[in-house]
Amino acid sequence: MKGVSMAWVQMVSDEAATGKLRELYQRSRERAGVVPNIAKLQSLRPETASRGFDLYCQVMDDPSGISRRERVLIATVVSKVNGCLY
């Protein structure tokens, strides 16, 4: 994206992660196959990142009225409307 400035955020790499962050990275990897950048962006605050991941899992996996497929579709549309490429 030519001419767009991006913020730089310090992140903890997979190899450098320890303790709760290492556990979070492992959970993320088990769920997605990789450690998503959103997890790495929150890596300096592992407790907060873990709570966010737990909330995400609850919202996406809760056996309520809509299917997982519908939830993913809703998340995709909301991201598009918000101009989020992630």
PyMOL Python script that loads the backbone (N, CA, C, O; Angstrom):
from pymol import cmd

cmd.read_pdbstr("""\
ATOM      1  N   MET A   1       0.845  -1.165   0.000  1.00  0.00           N
ATOM      2  CA  MET A   1       0.000   0.000   0.000  1.00  0.00           C
ATOM      3  C   MET A   1       0.892   1.229   0.000  1.00  0.00           C
ATOM      4  O   MET A   1       1.370   1.682   1.040  1.00  0.00           O
ATOM      5  N   LYS A   2       1.092   1.733  -1.156  1.00  0.00           N
ATOM      6  CA  LYS A   2       2.002   2.851  -1.354  1.00  0.00           C
ATOM      7  C   LYS A   2       1.503   4.112  -0.647  1.00  0.00           C
ATOM      8  O   LYS A   2       0.332   4.475  -0.760  1.00  0.00           O
ATOM      9  N   GLY A   3       2.396   4.768   0.076  1.00  0.00           N
ATOM     10  CA  GLY A   3       2.079   6.023   0.722  1.00  0.00           C
ATOM     11  C   GLY A   3       1.352   5.905   2.048  1.00  0.00           C
ATOM     12  O   GLY A   3       0.930   6.913   2.615  1.00  0.00           O
ATOM     13  N   VAL A   4       1.200   4.691   2.547  1.00  0.00           N
ATOM     14  CA  VAL A   4       0.504   4.479   3.820  1.00  0.00           C
ATOM     15  C   VAL A   4       1.534   4.246   4.912  1.00  0.00           C
ATOM     16  O   VAL A   4       2.421   3.406   4.763  1.00  0.00           O
ATOM     17  N   SER A   5       1.424   4.978   5.995  1.00  0.00           N
ATOM     18  CA  SER A   5       2.327   4.789   7.130  1.00  0.00           C
ATOM     19  C   SER A   5       1.772   3.701   8.039  1.00  0.00           C
ATOM     20  O   SER A   5       0.567   3.633   8.281  1.00  0.00           O
ATOM     21  N   MET A   6       2.645   2.868   8.527  1.00  0.00           N
ATOM     22  CA  MET A   6       2.253   1.799   9.439  1.00  0.00           C
ATOM     23  C   MET A   6       3.004   1.978  10.756  1.00  0.00           C
ATOM     24  O   MET A   6       4.188   2.315  10.774  1.00  0.00           O
ATOM     25  N   ALA A   7       2.306   1.750  11.831  1.00  0.00           N
ATOM     26  CA  ALA A   7       2.939   1.826  13.149  1.00  0.00           C
ATOM     27  C   ALA A   7       3.805   0.589  13.357  1.00  0.00           C
ATOM     28  O   ALA A   7       3.508  -0.487  12.838  1.00  0.00           O
ATOM     29  N   TRP A   8       4.860   0.756  14.111  1.00  0.00           N
ATOM     30  CA  TRP A   8       5.710  -0.373  14.463  1.00  0.00           C
ATOM     31  C   TRP A   8       5.444  -0.709  15.926  1.00  0.00           C
ATOM     32  O   TRP A   8       5.491   0.159  16.797  1.00  0.00           O
ATOM     33  N   VAL A   9       5.170  -1.959  16.172  1.00  0.00           N
ATOM     34  CA  VAL A   9       4.876  -2.417  17.525  1.00  0.00           C
ATOM     35  C   VAL A   9       5.868  -3.503  17.890  1.00  0.00           C
ATOM     36  O   VAL A   9       6.047  -4.465  17.143  1.00  0.00           O
ATOM     37  N   GLN A  10       6.511  -3.353  19.033  1.00  0.00           N
ATOM     38  CA  GLN A  10       7.444  -4.374  19.494  1.00  0.00           C
ATOM     39  C   GLN A  10       6.665  -5.643  19.800  1.00  0.00           C
ATOM     40  O   GLN A  10       5.615  -5.593  20.441  1.00  0.00           O
ATOM     41  N   MET A  11       7.181  -6.789  19.340  1.00  0.00           N
ATOM     42  CA  MET A  11       6.527  -8.073  19.563  1.00  0.00           C
ATOM     43  C   MET A  11       7.541  -9.094  20.061  1.00  0.00           C
ATOM     44  O   MET A  11       8.733  -9.001  19.769  1.00  0.00           O
ATOM     45  N   VAL A  12       7.052 -10.057  20.807  1.00  0.00           N
ATOM     46  CA  VAL A  12       7.888 -11.156  21.287  1.00  0.00           C
ATOM     47  C   VAL A  12       7.774 -12.292  20.273  1.00  0.00           C
ATOM     48  O   VAL A  12       6.671 -12.733  19.948  1.00  0.00           O
ATOM     49  N   SER A  13       8.904 -12.758  19.780  1.00  0.00           N
ATOM     50  CA  SER A  13       8.910 -13.842  18.794  1.00  0.00           C
ATOM     51  C   SER A  13       8.497 -15.162  19.433  1.00  0.00           C
ATOM     52  O   SER A  13       8.492 -15.299  20.657  1.00  0.00           O
ATOM     53  N   ASP A  14       8.154 -16.117  18.601  1.00  0.00           N
ATOM     54  CA  ASP A  14       7.799 -17.453  19.090  1.00  0.00           C
ATOM     55  C   ASP A  14       8.929 -18.035  19.945  1.00  0.00           C
ATOM     56  O   ASP A  14       8.702 -18.600  21.014  1.00  0.00           O
ATOM     57  N   GLU A  15      10.136 -17.877  19.440  1.00  0.00           N
ATOM     58  CA  GLU A  15      11.301 -18.466  20.113  1.00  0.00           C
ATOM     59  C   GLU A  15      11.590 -17.825  21.463  1.00  0.00           C
ATOM     60  O   GLU A  15      12.097 -18.488  22.368  1.00  0.00           O
ATOM     61  N   ALA A  16      11.271 -16.541  21.607  1.00  0.00           N
ATOM     62  CA  ALA A  16      11.573 -15.819  22.841  1.00  0.00           C
ATOM     63  C   ALA A  16      10.449 -15.880  23.871  1.00  0.00           C
ATOM     64  O   ALA A  16      10.627 -15.445  25.009  1.00  0.00           O
ATOM     65  N   ALA A  17       9.299 -16.412  23.483  1.00  0.00           N
ATOM     66  CA  ALA A  17       8.143 -16.454  24.387  1.00  0.00           C
ATOM     67  C   ALA A  17       8.388 -17.438  25.532  1.00  0.00           C
ATOM     68  O   ALA A  17       8.881 -18.546  25.325  1.00  0.00           O
ATOM     69  N   THR A  18       8.030 -17.003  26.750  1.00  0.00           N
ATOM     70  CA  THR A  18       8.149 -17.863  27.926  1.00  0.00           C
ATOM     71  C   THR A  18       6.868 -17.754  28.749  1.00  0.00           C
ATOM     72  O   THR A  18       6.051 -16.858  28.539  1.00  0.00           O
ATOM     73  N   GLY A  19       6.712 -18.673  29.678  1.00  0.00           N
ATOM     74  CA  GLY A  19       5.605 -18.616  30.626  1.00  0.00           C
ATOM     75  C   GLY A  19       4.240 -18.556  29.979  1.00  0.00           C
ATOM     76  O   GLY A  19       3.938 -19.327  29.068  1.00  0.00           O
ATOM     77  N   LYS A  20       3.403 -17.625  30.459  1.00  0.00           N
ATOM     78  CA  LYS A  20       2.022 -17.496  29.974  1.00  0.00           C
ATOM     79  C   LYS A  20       1.963 -17.164  28.483  1.00  0.00           C
ATOM     80  O   LYS A  20       1.062 -17.615  27.775  1.00  0.00           O
ATOM     81  N   LEU A  21       2.924 -16.378  28.015  1.00  0.00           N
ATOM     82  CA  LEU A  21       2.929 -16.040  26.596  1.00  0.00           C
ATOM     83  C   LEU A  21       3.220 -17.282  25.760  1.00  0.00           C
ATOM     84  O   LEU A  21       2.602 -17.487  24.715  1.00  0.00           O
ATOM     85  N   ARG A  22       4.131 -18.088  26.201  1.00  0.00           N
ATOM     86  CA  ARG A  22       4.441 -19.336  25.481  1.00  0.00           C
ATOM     87  C   ARG A  22       3.202 -20.230  25.423  1.00  0.00           C
ATOM     88  O   ARG A  22       2.924 -20.846  24.393  1.00  0.00           O
ATOM     89  N   GLU A  23       2.455 -20.300  26.535  1.00  0.00           N
ATOM     90  CA  GLU A  23       1.216 -21.082  26.573  1.00  0.00           C
ATOM     91  C   GLU A  23       0.190 -20.517  25.591  1.00  0.00           C
ATOM     92  O   GLU A  23      -0.468 -21.268  24.870  1.00  0.00           O
ATOM     93  N   LEU A  24       0.059 -19.196  25.568  1.00  0.00           N
ATOM     94  CA  LEU A  24      -0.881 -18.550  24.654  1.00  0.00           C
ATOM     95  C   LEU A  24      -0.492 -18.822  23.203  1.00  0.00           C
ATOM     96  O   LEU A  24      -1.350 -19.148  22.383  1.00  0.00           O
ATOM     97  N   TYR A  25       0.774 -18.693  22.886  1.00  0.00           N
ATOM     98  CA  TYR A  25       1.240 -18.971  21.531  1.00  0.00           C
ATOM     99  C   TYR A  25       0.923 -20.415  21.151  1.00  0.00           C
ATOM    100  O   TYR A  25       0.510 -20.682  20.023  1.00  0.00           O
ATOM    101  N   GLN A  26       1.111 -21.339  22.077  1.00  0.00           N
ATOM    102  CA  GLN A  26       0.827 -22.750  21.800  1.00  0.00           C
ATOM    103  C   GLN A  26      -0.668 -22.953  21.534  1.00  0.00           C
ATOM    104  O   GLN A  26      -1.042 -23.658  20.596  1.00  0.00           O
ATOM    105  N   ARG A  27      -1.513 -22.343  22.351  1.00  0.00           N
ATOM    106  CA  ARG A  27      -2.967 -22.447  22.149  1.00  0.00           C
ATOM    107  C   ARG A  27      -3.360 -21.858  20.797  1.00  0.00           C
ATOM    108  O   ARG A  27      -4.180 -22.429  20.078  1.00  0.00           O
ATOM    109  N   SER A  28      -2.776 -20.724  20.461  1.00  0.00           N
ATOM    110  CA  SER A  28      -3.063 -20.081  19.173  1.00  0.00           C
ATOM    111  C   SER A  28      -2.629 -20.978  18.020  1.00  0.00           C
ATOM    112  O   SER A  28      -3.350 -21.135  17.035  1.00  0.00           O
ATOM    113  N   ARG A  29      -1.445 -21.561  18.155  1.00  0.00           N
ATOM    114  CA  ARG A  29      -0.912 -22.443  17.111  1.00  0.00           C
ATOM    115  C   ARG A  29      -1.797 -23.674  16.936  1.00  0.00           C
ATOM    116  O   ARG A  29      -2.037 -24.115  15.813  1.00  0.00           O
ATOM    117  N   GLU A  30      -2.283 -24.227  18.051  1.00  0.00           N
ATOM    118  CA  GLU A  30      -3.156 -25.398  17.979  1.00  0.00           C
ATOM    119  C   GLU A  30      -4.468 -25.055  17.274  1.00  0.00           C
ATOM    120  O   GLU A  30      -5.021 -25.880  16.547  1.00  0.00           O
ATOM    121  N   ARG A  31      -4.951 -23.865  17.487  1.00  0.00           N
ATOM    122  CA  ARG A  31      -6.232 -23.453  16.901  1.00  0.00           C
ATOM    123  C   ARG A  31      -6.092 -23.063  15.435  1.00  0.00           C
ATOM    124  O   ARG A  31      -6.915 -23.450  14.606  1.00  0.00           O
ATOM    125  N   ALA A  32      -5.051 -22.296  15.113  1.00  0.00           N
ATOM    126  CA  ALA A  32      -4.942 -21.715  13.775  1.00  0.00           C
ATOM    127  C   ALA A  32      -3.841 -22.329  12.909  1.00  0.00           C
ATOM    128  O   ALA A  32      -3.774 -22.055  11.711  1.00  0.00           O
ATOM    129  N   GLY A  33      -2.987 -23.149  13.499  1.00  0.00           N
ATOM    130  CA  GLY A  33      -1.881 -23.716  12.742  1.00  0.00           C
ATOM    131  C   GLY A  33      -0.633 -22.846  12.763  1.00  0.00           C
ATOM    132  O   GLY A  33       0.457 -23.307  12.425  1.00  0.00           O
ATOM    133  N   VAL A  34      -0.791 -21.604  13.153  1.00  0.00           N
ATOM    134  CA  VAL A  34       0.302 -20.623  13.268  1.00  0.00           C
ATOM    135  C   VAL A  34      -0.030 -19.714  14.444  1.00  0.00           C
ATOM    136  O   VAL A  34      -1.135 -19.759  14.985  1.00  0.00           O
ATOM    137  N   VAL A  35       0.931 -18.894  14.832  1.00  0.00           N
ATOM    138  CA  VAL A  35       0.642 -17.858  15.833  1.00  0.00           C
ATOM    139  C   VAL A  35       0.257 -16.612  15.037  1.00  0.00           C
ATOM    140  O   VAL A  35       1.113 -16.005  14.394  1.00  0.00           O
ATOM    141  N   PRO A  36      -1.023 -16.224  15.073  1.00  0.00           N
ATOM    142  CA  PRO A  36      -1.454 -15.068  14.292  1.00  0.00           C
ATOM    143  C   PRO A  36      -0.776 -13.776  14.762  1.00  0.00           C
ATOM    144  O   PRO A  36      -0.399 -13.646  15.926  1.00  0.00           O
ATOM    145  N   ASN A  37      -0.632 -12.845  13.853  1.00  0.00           N
ATOM    146  CA  ASN A  37      -0.015 -11.562  14.191  1.00  0.00           C
ATOM    147  C   ASN A  37      -0.758 -10.845  15.305  1.00  0.00           C
ATOM    148  O   ASN A  37      -0.138 -10.138  16.100  1.00  0.00           O
ATOM    149  N   ILE A  38      -2.073 -11.010  15.380  1.00  0.00           N
ATOM    150  CA  ILE A  38      -2.832 -10.341  16.443  1.00  0.00           C
ATOM    151  C   ILE A  38      -2.357 -10.818  17.817  1.00  0.00           C
ATOM    152  O   ILE A  38      -2.326 -10.033  18.764  1.00  0.00           O
ATOM    153  N   ALA A  39      -1.992 -12.080  17.932  1.00  0.00           N
ATOM    154  CA  ALA A  39      -1.456 -12.596  19.201  1.00  0.00           C
ATOM    155  C   ALA A  39      -0.086 -11.984  19.480  1.00  0.00           C
ATOM    156  O   ALA A  39       0.219 -11.615  20.614  1.00  0.00           O
ATOM    157  N   LYS A  40       0.723 -11.881  18.452  1.00  0.00           N
ATOM    158  CA  LYS A  40       2.057 -11.304  18.626  1.00  0.00           C
ATOM    159  C   LYS A  40       1.985  -9.820  18.970  1.00  0.00           C
ATOM    160  O   LYS A  40       2.806  -9.315  19.736  1.00  0.00           O
ATOM    161  N   LEU A  41       0.995  -9.118  18.398  1.00  0.00           N
ATOM    162  CA  LEU A  41       0.839  -7.691  18.696  1.00  0.00           C
ATOM    163  C   LEU A  41       0.544  -7.451  20.171  1.00  0.00           C
ATOM    164  O   LEU A  41       0.873  -6.395  20.712  1.00  0.00           O
ATOM    165  N   GLN A  42      -0.071  -8.423  20.812  1.00  0.00           N
ATOM    166  CA  GLN A  42      -0.432  -8.296  22.223  1.00  0.00           C
ATOM    167  C   GLN A  42       0.578  -8.980  23.147  1.00  0.00           C
ATOM    168  O   GLN A  42       0.326  -9.134  24.342  1.00  0.00           O
ATOM    169  N   SER A  43       1.704  -9.383  22.597  1.00  0.00           N
ATOM    170  CA  SER A  43       2.649 -10.222  23.328  1.00  0.00           C
ATOM    171  C   SER A  43       3.300  -9.561  24.538  1.00  0.00           C
ATOM    172  O   SER A  43       3.788 -10.266  25.422  1.00  0.00           O
ATOM    173  N   LEU A  44       3.325  -8.239  24.608  1.00  0.00           N
ATOM    174  CA  LEU A  44       3.917  -7.584  25.772  1.00  0.00           C
ATOM    175  C   LEU A  44       2.982  -7.603  26.977  1.00  0.00           C
ATOM    176  O   LEU A  44       3.392  -7.273  28.090  1.00  0.00           O
ATOM    177  N   ARG A  45       1.729  -7.990  26.754  1.00  0.00           N
ATOM    178  CA  ARG A  45       0.726  -8.078  27.826  1.00  0.00           C
ATOM    179  C   ARG A  45       0.068  -9.449  27.769  1.00  0.00           C
ATOM    180  O   ARG A  45      -1.098  -9.546  27.388  1.00  0.00           O
ATOM    181  N   PRO A  46       0.785 -10.520  28.139  1.00  0.00           N
ATOM    182  CA  PRO A  46       0.264 -11.883  27.994  1.00  0.00           C
ATOM    183  C   PRO A  46      -1.058 -12.134  28.726  1.00  0.00           C
ATOM    184  O   PRO A  46      -1.916 -12.856  28.219  1.00  0.00           O
ATOM    185  N   GLU A  47      -1.227 -11.544  29.909  1.00  0.00           N
ATOM    186  CA  GLU A  47      -2.482 -11.748  30.656  1.00  0.00           C
ATOM    187  C   GLU A  47      -3.662 -11.181  29.869  1.00  0.00           C
ATOM    188  O   GLU A  47      -4.697 -11.834  29.735  1.00  0.00           O
ATOM    189  N   THR A  48      -3.504  -9.977  29.357  1.00  0.00           N
ATOM    190  CA  THR A  48      -4.558  -9.337  28.572  1.00  0.00           C
ATOM    191  C   THR A  48      -4.797 -10.108  27.276  1.00  0.00           C
ATOM    192  O   THR A  48      -5.940 -10.333  26.880  1.00  0.00           O
ATOM    193  N   ALA A  49      -3.725 -10.505  26.628  1.00  0.00           N
ATOM    194  CA  ALA A  49      -3.844 -11.264  25.378  1.00  0.00           C
ATOM    195  C   ALA A  49      -4.571 -12.582  25.611  1.00  0.00           C
ATOM    196  O   ALA A  49      -5.390 -12.996  24.789  1.00  0.00           O
ATOM    197  N   SER A  50      -4.280 -13.234  26.712  1.00  0.00           N
ATOM    198  CA  SER A  50      -4.933 -14.502  27.033  1.00  0.00           C
ATOM    199  C   SER A  50      -6.429 -14.319  27.242  1.00  0.00           C
ATOM    200  O   SER A  50      -7.231 -15.133  26.786  1.00  0.00           O
ATOM    201  N   ARG A  51      -6.796 -13.255  27.930  1.00  0.00           N
ATOM    202  CA  ARG A  51      -8.226 -12.970  28.137  1.00  0.00           C
ATOM    203  C   ARG A  51      -8.923 -12.674  26.810  1.00  0.00           C
ATOM    204  O   ARG A  51     -10.050 -13.114  26.583  1.00  0.00           O
ATOM    205  N   GLY A  52      -8.253 -11.936  25.944  1.00  0.00           N
ATOM    206  CA  GLY A  52      -8.813 -11.644  24.627  1.00  0.00           C
ATOM    207  C   GLY A  52      -8.992 -12.906  23.800  1.00  0.00           C
ATOM    208  O   GLY A  52      -9.995 -13.062  23.104  1.00  0.00           O
ATOM    209  N   PHE A  53      -8.017 -13.807  23.876  1.00  0.00           N
ATOM    210  CA  PHE A  53      -8.098 -15.072  23.153  1.00  0.00           C
ATOM    211  C   PHE A  53      -9.238 -15.927  23.693  1.00  0.00           C
ATOM    212  O   PHE A  53      -9.974 -16.547  22.926  1.00  0.00           O
ATOM    213  N   ASP A  54      -9.382 -15.957  25.025  1.00  0.00           N
ATOM    214  CA  ASP A  54     -10.485 -16.709  25.639  1.00  0.00           C
ATOM    215  C   ASP A  54     -11.836 -16.166  25.177  1.00  0.00           C
ATOM    216  O   ASP A  54     -12.747 -16.937  24.875  1.00  0.00           O
ATOM    217  N   LEU A  55     -11.964 -14.843  25.124  1.00  0.00           N
ATOM    218  CA  LEU A  55     -13.217 -14.234  24.672  1.00  0.00           C
ATOM    219  C   LEU A  55     -13.480 -14.591  23.212  1.00  0.00           C
ATOM    220  O   LEU A  55     -14.600 -14.952  22.850  1.00  0.00           O
ATOM    221  N   TYR A  56     -12.457 -14.490  22.382  1.00  0.00           N
ATOM    222  CA  TYR A  56     -12.591 -14.851  20.970  1.00  0.00           C
ATOM    223  C   TYR A  56     -13.084 -16.291  20.829  1.00  0.00           C
ATOM    224  O   TYR A  56     -14.009 -16.565  20.064  1.00  0.00           O
ATOM    225  N   CYS A  57     -12.463 -17.206  21.568  1.00  0.00           N
ATOM    226  CA  CYS A  57     -12.859 -18.618  21.493  1.00  0.00           C
ATOM    227  C   CYS A  57     -14.302 -18.811  21.950  1.00  0.00           C
ATOM    228  O   CYS A  57     -15.051 -19.582  21.351  1.00  0.00           O
ATOM    229  N   GLN A  58     -14.682 -18.119  22.998  1.00  0.00           N
ATOM    230  CA  GLN A  58     -16.053 -18.241  23.491  1.00  0.00           C
ATOM    231  C   GLN A  58     -17.046 -17.731  22.452  1.00  0.00           C
ATOM    232  O   GLN A  58     -18.059 -18.379  22.190  1.00  0.00           O
ATOM    233  N   VAL A  59     -16.762 -16.582  21.864  1.00  0.00           N
ATOM    234  CA  VAL A  59     -17.667 -16.005  20.864  1.00  0.00           C
ATOM    235  C   VAL A  59     -17.756 -16.902  19.629  1.00  0.00           C
ATOM    236  O   VAL A  59     -18.844 -17.125  19.099  1.00  0.00           O
ATOM    237  N   MET A  60     -16.619 -17.412  19.173  1.00  0.00           N
ATOM    238  CA  MET A  60     -16.610 -18.198  17.942  1.00  0.00           C
ATOM    239  C   MET A  60     -17.088 -19.638  18.132  1.00  0.00           C
ATOM    240  O   MET A  60     -17.580 -20.249  17.184  1.00  0.00           O
ATOM    241  N   ASP A  61     -16.954 -20.186  19.336  1.00  0.00           N
ATOM    242  CA  ASP A  61     -17.249 -21.604  19.548  1.00  0.00           C
ATOM    243  C   ASP A  61     -18.527 -21.874  20.329  1.00  0.00           C
ATOM    244  O   ASP A  61     -18.957 -23.023  20.422  1.00  0.00           O
ATOM    245  N   ASP A  62     -19.141 -20.841  20.891  1.00  0.00           N
ATOM    246  CA  ASP A  62     -20.331 -21.034  21.718  1.00  0.00           C
ATOM    247  C   ASP A  62     -21.439 -21.708  20.907  1.00  0.00           C
ATOM    248  O   ASP A  62     -21.736 -21.283  19.791  1.00  0.00           O
ATOM    249  N   PRO A  63     -22.044 -22.750  21.460  1.00  0.00           N
ATOM    250  CA  PRO A  63     -23.084 -23.472  20.704  1.00  0.00           C
ATOM    251  C   PRO A  63     -24.449 -22.778  20.759  1.00  0.00           C
ATOM    252  O   PRO A  63     -25.450 -23.398  21.117  1.00  0.00           O
ATOM    253  N   SER A  64     -24.483 -21.502  20.408  1.00  0.00           N
ATOM    254  CA  SER A  64     -25.746 -20.770  20.432  1.00  0.00           C
ATOM    255  C   SER A  64     -26.404 -20.817  19.053  1.00  0.00           C
ATOM    256  O   SER A  64     -26.119 -21.717  18.264  1.00  0.00           O
ATOM    257  N   GLY A  65     -27.268 -19.869  18.761  1.00  0.00           N
ATOM    258  CA  GLY A  65     -28.134 -19.891  17.598  1.00  0.00           C
ATOM    259  C   GLY A  65     -27.516 -19.871  16.218  1.00  0.00           C
ATOM    260  O   GLY A  65     -28.182 -20.269  15.262  1.00  0.00           O
ATOM    261  N   ILE A  66     -26.270 -19.428  16.057  1.00  0.00           N
ATOM    262  CA  ILE A  66     -25.705 -19.389  14.709  1.00  0.00           C
ATOM    263  C   ILE A  66     -24.498 -20.313  14.608  1.00  0.00           C
ATOM    264  O   ILE A  66     -23.823 -20.595  15.598  1.00  0.00           O
ATOM    265  N   SER A  67     -24.249 -20.768  13.408  1.00  0.00           N
ATOM    266  CA  SER A  67     -23.157 -21.722  13.182  1.00  0.00           C
ATOM    267  C   SER A  67     -21.800 -21.017  13.160  1.00  0.00           C
ATOM    268  O   SER A  67     -21.716 -19.795  13.038  1.00  0.00           O
ATOM    269  N   ARG A  68     -20.766 -21.805  13.280  1.00  0.00           N
ATOM    270  CA  ARG A  68     -19.403 -21.249  13.188  1.00  0.00           C
ATOM    271  C   ARG A  68     -19.200 -20.598  11.826  1.00  0.00           C
ATOM    272  O   ARG A  68     -18.594 -19.531  11.727  1.00  0.00           O
ATOM    273  N   ARG A  69     -19.692 -21.224  10.808  1.00  0.00           N
ATOM    274  CA  ARG A  69     -19.556 -20.675   9.452  1.00  0.00           C
ATOM    275  C   ARG A  69     -20.201 -19.285   9.369  1.00  0.00           C
ATOM    276  O   ARG A  69     -19.628 -18.368   8.781  1.00  0.00           O
ATOM    277  N   GLU A  70     -21.379 -19.134   9.953  1.00  0.00           N
ATOM    278  CA  GLU A  70     -22.051 -17.831   9.955  1.00  0.00           C
ATOM    279  C   GLU A  70     -21.252 -16.803  10.751  1.00  0.00           C
ATOM    280  O   GLU A  70     -21.183 -15.636  10.365  1.00  0.00           O
ATOM    281  N   ARG A  71     -20.654 -17.226  11.849  1.00  0.00           N
ATOM    282  CA  ARG A  71     -19.837 -16.315  12.666  1.00  0.00           C
ATOM    283  C   ARG A  71     -18.632 -15.820  11.883  1.00  0.00           C
ATOM    284  O   ARG A  71     -18.296 -14.636  11.932  1.00  0.00           O
ATOM    285  N   VAL A  72     -17.978 -16.731  11.157  1.00  0.00           N
ATOM    286  CA  VAL A  72     -16.819 -16.352  10.349  1.00  0.00           C
ATOM    287  C   VAL A  72     -17.247 -15.393   9.249  1.00  0.00           C
ATOM    288  O   VAL A  72     -16.539 -14.428   8.959  1.00  0.00           O
ATOM    289  N   LEU A  73     -18.384 -15.644   8.642  1.00  0.00           N
ATOM    290  CA  LEU A  73     -18.898 -14.756   7.599  1.00  0.00           C
ATOM    291  C   LEU A  73     -19.176 -13.365   8.167  1.00  0.00           C
ATOM    292  O   LEU A  73     -18.821 -12.360   7.551  1.00  0.00           O
ATOM    293  N   ILE A  74     -19.802 -13.305   9.324  1.00  0.00           N
ATOM    294  CA  ILE A  74     -20.080 -12.015   9.972  1.00  0.00           C
ATOM    295  C   ILE A  74     -18.775 -11.285  10.270  1.00  0.00           C
ATOM    296  O   ILE A  74     -18.656 -10.090  10.000  1.00  0.00           O
ATOM    297  N   ALA A  75     -17.801 -11.995  10.822  1.00  0.00           N
ATOM    298  CA  ALA A  75     -16.508 -11.377  11.142  1.00  0.00           C
ATOM    299  C   ALA A  75     -15.832 -10.853   9.874  1.00  0.00           C
ATOM    300  O   ALA A  75     -15.215  -9.788   9.897  1.00  0.00           O
ATOM    301  N   THR A  76     -15.942 -11.587   8.780  1.00  0.00           N
ATOM    302  CA  THR A  76     -15.338 -11.172   7.513  1.00  0.00           C
ATOM    303  C   THR A  76     -15.993  -9.903   6.988  1.00  0.00           C
ATOM    304  O   THR A  76     -15.304  -8.977   6.562  1.00  0.00           O
ATOM    305  N   VAL A  77     -17.316  -9.857   7.016  1.00  0.00           N
ATOM    306  CA  VAL A  77     -18.038  -8.679   6.533  1.00  0.00           C
ATOM    307  C   VAL A  77     -17.723  -7.464   7.402  1.00  0.00           C
ATOM    308  O   VAL A  77     -17.494  -6.375   6.877  1.00  0.00           O
ATOM    309  N   VAL A  78     -17.708  -7.638   8.715  1.00  0.00           N
ATOM    310  CA  VAL A  78     -17.403  -6.522   9.617  1.00  0.00           C
ATOM    311  C   VAL A  78     -15.987  -6.005   9.358  1.00  0.00           C
ATOM    312  O   VAL A  78     -15.761  -4.795   9.335  1.00  0.00           O
ATOM    313  N   SER A  79     -15.045  -6.913   9.165  1.00  0.00           N
ATOM    314  CA  SER A  79     -13.670  -6.491   8.875  1.00  0.00           C
ATOM    315  C   SER A  79     -13.614  -5.705   7.578  1.00  0.00           C
ATOM    316  O   SER A  79     -12.932  -4.683   7.502  1.00  0.00           O
ATOM    317  N   LYS A  80     -14.318  -6.167   6.564  1.00  0.00           N
ATOM    318  CA  LYS A  80     -14.341  -5.472   5.274  1.00  0.00           C
ATOM    319  C   LYS A  80     -14.945  -4.078   5.417  1.00  0.00           C
ATOM    320  O   LYS A  80     -14.393  -3.105   4.902  1.00  0.00           O
ATOM    321  N   VAL A  81     -16.075  -3.978   6.111  1.00  0.00           N
ATOM    322  CA  VAL A  81     -16.738  -2.687   6.322  1.00  0.00           C
ATOM    323  C   VAL A  81     -15.823  -1.727   7.070  1.00  0.00           C
ATOM    324  O   VAL A  81     -15.815  -0.526   6.801  1.00  0.00           O
ATOM    325  N   ASN A  82     -15.052  -2.266   8.012  1.00  0.00           N
ATOM    326  CA  ASN A  82     -14.129  -1.437   8.816  1.00  0.00           C
ATOM    327  C   ASN A  82     -12.801  -1.166   8.106  1.00  0.00           C
ATOM    328  O   ASN A  82     -11.936  -0.481   8.652  1.00  0.00           O
ATOM    329  N   GLY A  83     -12.636  -1.695   6.906  1.00  0.00           N
ATOM    330  CA  GLY A  83     -11.411  -1.468   6.163  1.00  0.00           C
ATOM    331  C   GLY A  83     -10.234  -2.259   6.696  1.00  0.00           C
ATOM    332  O   GLY A  83      -9.083  -1.893   6.460  1.00  0.00           O
ATOM    333  N   CYS A  84     -10.505  -3.334   7.409  1.00  0.00           N
ATOM    334  CA  CYS A  84      -9.454  -4.171   7.991  1.00  0.00           C
ATOM    335  C   CYS A  84      -9.081  -5.274   7.015  1.00  0.00           C
ATOM    336  O   CYS A  84      -9.945  -6.031   6.572  1.00  0.00           O
ATOM    337  N   LEU A  85      -7.809  -5.370   6.679  1.00  0.00           N
ATOM    338  CA  LEU A  85      -7.357  -6.404   5.769  1.00  0.00           C
ATOM    339  C   LEU A  85      -7.003  -7.699   6.483  1.00  0.00           C
ATOM    340  O   LEU A  85      -6.737  -8.711   5.836  1.00  0.00           O
ATOM    341  N   TYR A  86      -6.996  -7.675   7.807  1.00  0.00           N
ATOM    342  CA  TYR A  86      -6.607  -8.855   8.571  1.00  0.00           C
ATOM    343  C   TYR A  86      -7.740  -9.838   8.550  1.00  0.00           C
ATOM    344  O   TYR A  86      -7.633 -10.916   9.135  1.00  0.00           O
TER     345      TYR A  86
END
""", "prot")
cmd.dss("prot")
cmd.show_as("cartoon", "prot")
cmd.util.cbc("prot")
cmd.orient("prot")
